[in-house]
Amino acid sequence: MSYRKKRRISLRKKRKGNFLKLFIFLTAIMLSVYYFWGTDSGVIPQVKDVVQSMDKNMEESPMDSLVEPQLVNQQEVVEKARVPIEENDNNKKRINKTPVKLSGVKMAICIDDAGRDLETQSAYEELGVPITLAVMPNEPYTREAAASWHAKGLPVIIHQPMESISGVGMEPIVLLTQMDENSIRKMIRESIRQIPEARGMNNHQGSKATADFRVMDIVMSEMASQNMFFFDSATNSVTEVAHAADMHGVLHARNNLFVDNSSDVDDICQMIREAADRAKKNGQIIIIGHCRPNTVTAFQKMIPQLQKEGIEFVSLSDLVQ
């Protein structure tokens, strides 16, 4: 066989081998593409899942407002999905600006130090919610304050001055831990005589007195005899109020938050907001403010907002146990 003939035969075999290799290579690519697109594994199916999830969350949007994602990695698509949706003409319909209303969330407000400022008290009377007024005995407007509040159908309690640990700034007439039983009973009865509208009592200051079981036992005995409840203002984390009240069958409750330790209106609003957040978490809250102009201004701002959010304002007596 000549050299040229052998050469032609060799070239034919080589071409056939190359075609075979190319066929196998293309077949492998086609199978890979089919497998890649046709199963639940791989990046592209995961991207499709993310986009479908986005569609479900925005199903009320016009479809032309959705931008079809390019072939990108899954993380990029997820990050795009986290971007807050801004209001525009296309998506106004699906944005609900009305706050979600809650069910059964209660807030009780007690306003301390009444009997000194009738003008601020009158502003509280106009808020339209059942705020409990804690009226101090032995003040210039004790009788007027209690009578006016009661005439509006609003609840009154006695804001009884009691001994504090520091002893700083105590009232001239104050219940002291060193008093004997008869003196304590006499003082409590005099306070009740001055404020007959009262349905209960809380302590003004009193961080020392409320931690003294003997004193609280006597006070609760008087509360029981008058069918009154006791509200612990929580001026001390250590207290005998609940112990003594339970022994005498007296209903009681404890303050959860003072909202006006600052006199700044914005600060007070922030504290009222904190109270609302706690109420939403726990179902209810009892707070204390004071009969001061800036505090009533803060409540004037915040109460309508909280009502829109579904918070129900109740009397303090509704939350005693």
Beta strands, then each sheet from edge to edge (+ up, - down):
strand 1: 106-114
strand 2: 132-135
strand 3: 156-162
strand 4: 200-205
strand 5: 229-232
strand 6: 252-254
strand 7: 257-258
strand 8: 284-290
strand 9: 312-314
sheet 1: 6+ 5+ 4+ 3+ 2+ 1+ 8+ 7+
sheet 2: 6+ 5+ 4+ 3+ 2+ 1+ 9+
end
